[in-house]
């Protein structure tokens, strides 16, 4: 597989400690909450790409709204209040974006 060649403003999120049995909803919830970045920076992101420790892309999402991580939206995740972090509400990226990035690897850390 080739390394990703970004055509958009992307945020890459490493999800560690994966068993490989996570559902699509679990991957989404782990990807969307809660990251230490400025809200203004996050709002400039076009798509969020989740990857595992082998740099394999496991989820591609389109954030529709970025919120402080202490927002009530995230209470159901039961991960506590993190006012110095952010999270997003969104969903899977459109199919043409999925096709563009899904068969790539993220750059090595």
DRENPA-3360 file (N, C-alpha, C; in nm, 2 decimals, always signed):
BEGIN
1 = XXXXXXXX = +0.08/-0.12/+0.00/+0.00/+0.00/+0.00/+0.09/+0.12/+0.00 ~ +0.04/+0.23/-0.06/+0.11/+0.36/-0.07/+0.08/+0.44/+0.06 ~ +0.17/+0.53/+0.09/+0.14/+0.62/+0.19/+0.04/+0.73/+0.14 ~ -0.04/+0.77/+0.23/-0.14/+0.87/+0.20/-0.08/+1.00/+0.14 ~ -0.15/+1.05/+0.04/-0.11/+1.18/-0.02/-0.22/+1.27/-0.01 ~ -0.22/+1.35/+0.10/-0.34/+1.44/+0.13/-0.37/+1.54/+0.03 ~ -0.50/+1.54/+0.00/-0.56/+1.64/-0.09/-0.65/+1.73/-0.02 ~ -0.66/+1.71/+0.11/-0.75/+1.79/+0.20/-0.67/+1.82/+0.33;
9 = XXXXXXXX = -0.73/+1.90/+0.41/-0.68/+1.93/+0.55/-0.72/+1.81/+0.64 ~ -0.63/+1.73/+0.68/-0.67/+1.61/+0.75/-0.61/+1.61/+0.90 ~ -0.69/+1.55/+0.98/-0.64/+1.52/+1.12/-0.62/+1.37/+1.13 ~ -0.50/+1.32/+1.16/-0.48/+1.18/+1.18/-0.48/+1.15/+1.32 ~ -0.56/+1.04/+1.36/-0.58/+1.00/+1.50/-0.53/+0.86/+1.51 ~ -0.43/+0.84/+1.59/-0.39/+0.70/+1.62/-0.48/+0.64/+1.73 ~ -0.54/+0.53/+1.70/-0.61/+0.45/+1.80/-0.53/+0.34/+1.85 ~ -0.49/+0.34/+1.97/-0.40/+0.23/+2.02/-0.49/+0.13/+2.10;
17 = XXXXXXXX = -0.43/+0.02/+2.14/-0.49/-0.08/+2.22/-0.62/-0.13/+2.15 ~ -0.62/-0.16/+2.02/-0.73/-0.21/+1.95/-0.72/-0.36/+1.95 ~ -0.84/-0.43/+1.97/-0.84/-0.57/+1.96/-0.86/-0.63/+1.82 ~ -0.92/-0.54/+1.74/-0.95/-0.58/+1.60/-1.10/-0.62/+1.59 ~ -1.17/-0.63/+1.71/-1.31/-0.67/+1.71/-1.40/-0.55/+1.74 ~ -1.35/-0.43/+1.73/-1.43/-0.31/+1.75/-1.53/-0.29/+1.64 ~ -1.65/-0.25/+1.68/-1.76/-0.22/+1.58/-1.73/-0.08/+1.52 ~ -1.80/-0.05/+1.41/-1.78/+0.07/+1.34/-1.82/+0.19/+1.44;
25 = XXXXXXXX = -1.92/+0.17/+1.52/-1.96/+0.27/+1.62/-1.85/+0.29/+1.72 ~ -1.78/+0.19/+1.77/-1.68/+0.20/+1.87/-1.56/+0.28/+1.81 ~ -1.52/+0.25/+1.68/-1.41/+0.32/+1.61/-1.45/+0.47/+1.60 ~ -1.57/+0.49/+1.56/-1.62/+0.63/+1.55/-1.61/+0.71/+1.68 ~ -1.66/+0.65/+1.79/-1.66/+0.71/+1.92/-1.52/+0.73/+1.97 ~ -1.43/+0.64/+1.95/-1.29/+0.66/+1.99/-1.22/+0.76/+1.91 ~ -1.26/+0.78/+1.78/-1.20/+0.87/+1.70/-1.24/+1.02/+1.73 ~ -1.37/+1.03/+1.76/-1.43/+1.17/+1.77/-1.40/+1.24/+1.91;
33 = XXXXXXXX = -1.35/+1.17/+2.01/-1.34/+1.22/+2.14/-1.21/+1.17/+2.21 ~ -1.14/+1.24/+2.27/-1.12/+1.39/+2.30/-0.97/+1.42/+2.27 ~ -0.95/+1.52/+2.19/-0.81/+1.54/+2.15/-0.76/+1.68/+2.19 ~ -0.64/+1.68/+2.23/-0.57/+1.80/+2.28/-0.53/+1.88/+2.16 ~ -0.61/+1.97/+2.12/-0.58/+2.07/+2.01/-0.67/+2.19/+2.04 ~ -0.64/+2.29/+1.97/-0.72/+2.41/+1.98/-0.85/+2.40/+1.90 ~ -0.96/+2.44/+1.95/-1.09/+2.43/+1.88/-1.07/+2.50/+1.74 ~ -1.01/+2.61/+1.73/-0.99/+2.68/+1.61/-0.91/+2.60/+1.51;
41 = XXXXXXXX = -0.81/+2.53/+1.55/-0.74/+2.44/+1.46/-0.82/+2.32/+1.41 ~ -0.90/+2.26/+1.51/-0.98/+2.15/+1.47/-1.09/+2.19/+1.37 ~ -1.14/+2.31/+1.38/-1.25/+2.36/+1.29/-1.20/+2.38/+1.15 ~ -1.07/+2.38/+1.13/-1.01/+2.39/+0.99/-0.99/+2.26/+0.92 ~ -1.02/+2.15/+0.99/-1.00/+2.01/+0.94/-1.12/+1.97/+0.85 ~ -1.08/+1.92/+0.73/-1.18/+1.87/+0.64/-1.23/+1.73/+0.68 ~ -1.14/+1.64/+0.71/-1.17/+1.50/+0.74/-1.07/+1.45/+0.85 ~ -1.12/+1.36/+0.93/-1.05/+1.29/+1.03/-1.03/+1.15/+1.00;
49 = XXXXXXXX = -0.90/+1.11/+1.00/-0.87/+0.97/+0.96/-0.81/+0.90/+1.09 ~ -0.88/+0.79/+1.12/-0.83/+0.70/+1.23/-0.74/+0.59/+1.17 ~ -0.63/+0.57/+1.24/-0.54/+0.46/+1.20/-0.49/+0.38/+1.32 ~ -0.45/+0.26/+1.29/-0.39/+0.18/+1.40/-0.24/+0.19/+1.41 ~ -0.18/+0.12/+1.50/-0.03/+0.13/+1.52/+0.05/+0.08/+1.40 ~ -0.02/+0.01/+1.31/+0.05/-0.04/+1.18/+0.03/+0.06/+1.07 ~ -0.02/+0.18/+1.10/-0.05/+0.29/+1.01/-0.16/+0.26/+0.91 ~ -0.24/+0.15/+0.94/-0.35/+0.12/+0.85/-0.47/+0.21/+0.88;
57 = XXXXXXXX = -0.53/+0.26/+0.78/-0.65/+0.35/+0.80/-0.77/+0.26/+0.84 ~ -0.84/+0.29/+0.95/-0.95/+0.21/+0.99/-1.08/+0.29/+1.00 ~ -1.08/+0.42/+0.97/-1.20/+0.50/+0.97/-1.17/+0.64/+0.91 ~ -1.26/+0.69/+0.83/-1.25/+0.82/+0.77/-1.38/+0.89/+0.79 ~ -1.37/+1.01/+0.86/-1.49/+1.08/+0.91/-1.49/+1.22/+0.86 ~ -1.61/+1.27/+0.85/-1.63/+1.41/+0.81/-1.69/+1.48/+0.94 ~ -1.61/+1.56/+1.00/-1.67/+1.64/+1.12/-1.76/+1.75/+1.07 ~ -1.88/+1.75/+1.13/-1.98/+1.85/+1.10/-1.97/+1.97/+1.20;
65 = XXXXXXXX = -1.93/+1.93/+1.33/-1.92/+2.03/+1.43/-1.82/+1.99/+1.53 ~ -1.74/+2.08/+1.57/-1.63/+2.06/+1.68/-1.68/+2.13/+1.80 ~ -1.66/+2.06/+1.91/-1.71/+2.11/+2.04/-1.60/+2.09/+2.15 ~ -1.61/+2.17/+2.25/-1.52/+2.14/+2.37/-1.56/+2.00/+2.42 ~ -1.46/+1.92/+2.47/-1.48/+1.79/+2.51/-1.57/+1.77/+2.64 ~ -1.60/+1.88/+2.70/-1.69/+1.88/+2.82/-1.83/+1.90/+2.78 ~ -1.86/+1.91/+2.65/-2.00/+1.93/+2.60/-2.09/+1.81/+2.64 ~ -2.21/+1.84/+2.66/-2.31/+1.74/+2.70/-2.32/+1.63/+2.59;
73 = XXXXXXXX = -2.29/+1.66/+2.47/-2.29/+1.57/+2.36/-2.21/+1.44/+2.39 ~ -2.10/+1.46/+2.46/-2.01/+1.35/+2.48/-2.04/+1.27/+2.62 ~ -2.13/+1.31/+2.69/-2.16/+1.25/+2.82/-2.19/+1.10/+2.81 ~ -2.25/+1.06/+2.70/-2.29/+0.92/+2.69/-2.17/+0.83/+2.66 ~ -2.05/+0.89/+2.63/-1.93/+0.81/+2.61/-1.87/+0.77/+2.74 ~ -1.91/+0.83/+2.85/-1.86/+0.79/+2.99/-1.71/+0.80/+3.00 ~ -1.65/+0.91/+2.95/-1.51/+0.92/+2.96/-1.47/+1.05/+3.03 ~ -1.57/+1.11/+3.10/-1.54/+1.22/+3.19/-1.54/+1.35/+3.11;
81 = XXXXXXXX = -1.53/+1.46/+3.18/-1.52/+1.59/+3.13/-1.38/+1.63/+3.10 ~ -1.35/+1.68/+2.98/-1.21/+1.72/+2.95/-1.22/+1.86/+2.88 ~ -1.23/+1.97/+2.96/-1.25/+2.10/+2.90/-1.14/+2.15/+2.82 ~ -1.02/+2.09/+2.84/-0.90/+2.14/+2.76/-0.88/+2.06/+2.63 ~ -0.98/+1.98/+2.60/-0.98/+1.90/+2.47/-1.10/+1.92/+2.39 ~ -1.10/+1.87/+2.27/-1.21/+1.88/+2.17/-1.25/+1.75/+2.12 ~ -1.38/+1.75/+2.07/-1.43/+1.63/+2.00/-1.52/+1.68/+1.89 ~ -1.57/+1.59/+1.81/-1.65/+1.63/+1.69/-1.78/+1.54/+1.68;
89 = XXXXXXXX = -1.87/+1.60/+1.62/-2.00/+1.53/+1.58/-1.99/+1.52/+1.42 ~ -2.01/+1.41/+1.37/-2.01/+1.39/+1.22/-2.05/+1.26/+1.18 ~ -1.99/+1.20/+1.08/-2.02/+1.07/+1.03/-1.91/+1.03/+0.93 ~ -1.94/+0.91/+0.87/-1.84/+0.87/+0.77/-1.83/+0.97/+0.66 ~ -1.71/+0.98/+0.61/-1.68/+1.07/+0.50/-1.75/+1.02/+0.37 ~ -1.79/+1.11/+0.28/-1.85/+1.06/+0.15/-1.77/+0.96/+0.08 ~ -1.83/+0.88/+0.00/-1.77/+0.76/-0.07/-1.65/+0.81/-0.15 ~ -1.65/+0.92/-0.22/-1.53/+0.96/-0.30/-1.41/+0.99/-0.21;
97 = XXXXXXXX = -1.43/+1.03/-0.09/-1.32/+1.06/+0.00/-1.28/+0.92/+0.06 ~ -1.37/+0.83/+0.09/-1.33/+0.70/+0.14/-1.25/+0.63/+0.03 ~ -1.29/+0.64/-0.10/-1.21/+0.58/-0.21/-1.07/+0.64/-0.22 ~ -1.06/+0.77/-0.20/-0.93/+0.84/-0.21/-0.83/+0.79/-0.11 ~ -0.88/+0.77/+0.01/-0.78/+0.74/+0.12/-0.78/+0.61/+0.18 ~ -0.88/+0.53/+0.17/-0.90/+0.40/+0.24/-0.79/+0.30/+0.21 ~ -0.74/+0.29/+0.10/-0.64/+0.19/+0.07/-0.49/+0.24/+0.08 ~ -0.48/+0.34/+0.17/-0.34/+0.40/+0.19/-0.30/+0.37/+0.34;
105 = XXXXX = -0.18/+0.40/+0.36/-0.12/+0.39/+0.50/-0.09/+0.54/+0.54 ~ -0.10/+0.56/+0.67/-0.06/+0.70/+0.72/+0.09/+0.70/+0.73 ~ +0.15/+0.82/+0.73/+0.30/+0.83/+0.74/+0.35/+0.76/+0.87 ~ +0.47/+0.71/+0.87/+0.52/+0.65/+0.99/+0.54/+0.76/+1.10 ~ +0.51/+0.73/+1.22/+0.53/+0.83/+1.33/+0.68/+0.85/+1.35;
% end
